[in-house]
Amino acid sequence: MNAFINTSPVAPAARGVSGRFARLGAPVLRMSQWVRDLGRRSAVINELDRLSDRELADIGLNRSEIRSIFTLANRDAR
């Protein structure tokens, strides 16, 4: 019966460490999402950069607005 009781002194310390790192979860998650989305944003910006001025006008954009769209979207997402 005693074989199932954890008498290791490491267990309480490990719980305390995970508790301290638990607060880092949300910022780390946001950072990982930002890094993941960075590739997508770059791909879209590159694709829009390849369009002609006429094609951009057809979708209601100017060349100077391409990067600012993502800046505004990121600010609104927060």
N, C-alpha and C positions, 0 to 999 in steps of 0.2 A: 504494500500500500504506500509506503514512503517513497517508492521509486518514482511516483508521479508528482511529487512536490518539488518545486523549483527552489533550490536553496542557493542558487548562484547570486553573488553580490552584484553582478552585471545588470540584471534585469531592471531594478529600480532606476539605475543611472541611465539606462537606455531609454526608459520611458520619459525621463526628464529631458534628455537631449532631443527626442522627437517632439516633445512639447514646445521646446524653444524654436525648433526649425519649422514647426507647423505654421507659425506666423509668417514665414517666408514663402509659403505656398502660393498665395495670390499674386504677389509681385513676380515671382518666378514664372508662374503660369502666363501672366500678361506679357512678360518678356519673351517667352518661348513662342507665344502667338504672334507677337510683333515680328520676330525673326522669320517665322513660317510665312507670314503674309508679305514680308519684304520681297520675296521671290515673285509672288503673284503681282504685286504692285509694279515691280520692275518690268515684268513681262508685258503688262498692259500699257505702261508708259512707252516701252519700246515699240509696241504695235501701233499705238497712236502716233508716235513720232514718224513712223514709216508712211502714214497717210499723207496725201497731198493736201494743200491748203483748201482746195475745193471740196475734197472728201470730208475734211474736218468741218467746214462750213455747212455741209449737208446734215451733219449731226449736231450742229449748233455750238461748235467749239472753235476757238482760235488757238493757234499753236502756243501762245503764251499762257493759256489757261490749263494746259494738260497737267502740269505738276501741282498747280494750286488746287485742283479738284481733289487730289489725294490728301493734301494738307487740310482742307476743310472737312473732308470725310473723317479723317483721323481725329480732328478736334471735336467734331460732333459725336463721335462714337464714345468719347470719354464721358 
